Amino acid sequence: MADNKIVNAEPNFGGTDGTNKYLYDQLWKLCAGSLFDLPIIGEQVYYFPQGHIEELVASENDNLCQLKPIFDISSKIQCNVINIKLKVETNTDEVYAKLCCYHEVEISVPCENNKQNINYFTKMLTASDTSTHGGFSILKKHATECLPILDMSQLTPSQEIVAKDLHDHVWKFKHTFRGTPQRHVFSAGWNEFAREKSLSVGDSFVFLRGENGESRVGIRKASPQQRNISSSVISKESMHHGLTATASIAIETNCMFGVFYKPKSSKFIVNCKKFIDSVNKNFNIGSRFSMKFEGRDFNEIAYSGTIVKVEDFSINWKDSEWRRLQVQWDEAATIPRPNKVSPWEIKPLIPSSNILKTDFLTNKRQREINEFGPAMSTTNYNCQMGQSAKTNLTTNASGSFRLFGVDLTASPKERDVLEPLDSYQKTKITEIFEEEKLDQIQTETSLTEFQRKEISFTTSSTKVHMESDVRTVDLTAFDGYNHMIVELEKLFNIKGKLHNQWKLTFKDNEGDMVLVRGDQWPEFCNIVKEIFICSKHDAIK
């Protein structure tokens, strides 16, 4: 194929018309996660065969990644993405993409005219969500934004929600507003969905609704799916050589080649501009960096570290940028992290002095600036003000120049008696300088410490209701749920009965009433407003 030949690219999705394609696309991306960098049709990318091999063998430490290729193939191949098929595993609901690439060919990209506004929510499943009794509990905010409006004039407001998954299978859920306290719930239909999808605590449920009223549902599994890959060295070598042969032949003959790309795989397909930018950052030994990962509830977590060595990942792939940076992490983590990374996976770490201040100090500082002018360190302040005074004296020697009411042209002896600073102004100026010192100390404080202080600030006094009895507790004094339950049983004289005869519910920061289900303790402390001890009969309504 000639280099100047134009290929017409057309995306492939799972729907039958434009609207279905778009909703399928959006649901697929939500199930893939925000850290999955999926290319777009027409994008110029670099394809790294080493990373593709690593994905096949499911282990970055496998010696297969370092085998010498039997074909003369570059460590990175520049190509264009001409086709994308978004797919989902039949048995596991794990999403993946099939990319079709051409080596250096111009792409004609079609316009997408079926975009529409969508509303969606994701929720990590709790024990009550996966039990066979309680149904699926939905936050009031999510129900209001994403579900059709309920008719609240009904004795028990309810409606049927019809939604398709990525397999185009139709699911029906009964959405009700019930219980004491009242809450939004998917009742009938939810247990069947959870059973068919083999959902467990920690998995996530994704709900999406388009502006045309069509609903879609998907899931994200908490733990990676185990792949049945043969442990035979011969089998793995065959995969290695087959992959490199496919890419080599495609380049020589100007043919298209396909790549299966999974959200949790290594980033072996990289945007050309992103690759060049990362290489130009010149990461060296001693460079500090940060890298994003998916944590609990699929939230993004950034870990920092230091580069300790720069070398080829394999002697058989000379001058390859693939995982050439050996790193040392600053702290331990509960999720797996590689000890060798690629430049495009990380970002230079911003010095701690540039970390943003807490909202409280920032807002307070802004008030001080409005009243007294910008605060600065004592050294910079004196230098800048002195330079300003010197400039003014040079340009207008006959004038009277004052700093905080003091005439700078007067002799030092006279300055002490001329219009001294107001005592209030002296105090506030001193506070500004002291807070600058405090900022420097706080930037060195760990995030865990900030979170602890935030919890202490927001939950130091929490009301607990049991029938007509109301008490106040300090949640920061408890180590967790078990400690809280023991103290509440003592406080209300119901020792040993809280689990058997009573249930704990709470009002969150959105005003919703929710059962205490064992969320992370810091998260619970941050959202709880009031706690209610209800009879077991009332709590399960």
Secondary structure, 3 states (H helix, E strand, C coil): CCCCCEEECCCECCCCCHHHHHHHHHHHHHHHCCCCCCCCCCCEEEECHHHHHHHHHCCCCCHHHHCCCCCCCCCCEEEEEEEEEEEECCCCCCEEEEEEEECCCEEECCCCCCCCCEEEEEEECCHHHHCCCCCEEECHHHHHHHCCCCCCCCCCCEEEEEEECCCCCEEEEEEEEECCCCEEEECCCHHHHHHHCCCCCCCEEEEEEECCCCEEEEEECCCCCCCCCCCCHHHHHHHHHHHHHHHHHHHHHCCCEEEEECCCCCCCEEEHHHHHHHHHCCCCCCCEEEEEEECHHHCEEEEEEEEEEECCCCCCCCCCCCCCEEEEECCCCCCCCCCEECHHHCEECCCHHHCCCCHHHHHHHHHHHHHHCCCCCHHHHHHHHHHHHHHHHHHCCCCCCEECCEECCCCHHHHCCCCCCCHHHHHHHHHHHHHHHHHHHHHCCCHHHHHHHHHHHHCCCEEEEECCEEEEECHHHCCCHHHHHHHHHHHCCCCCCCCCCEEEEEEECCCCEEECCCCCHHHHHHHEEEEEEEEHHHHCC
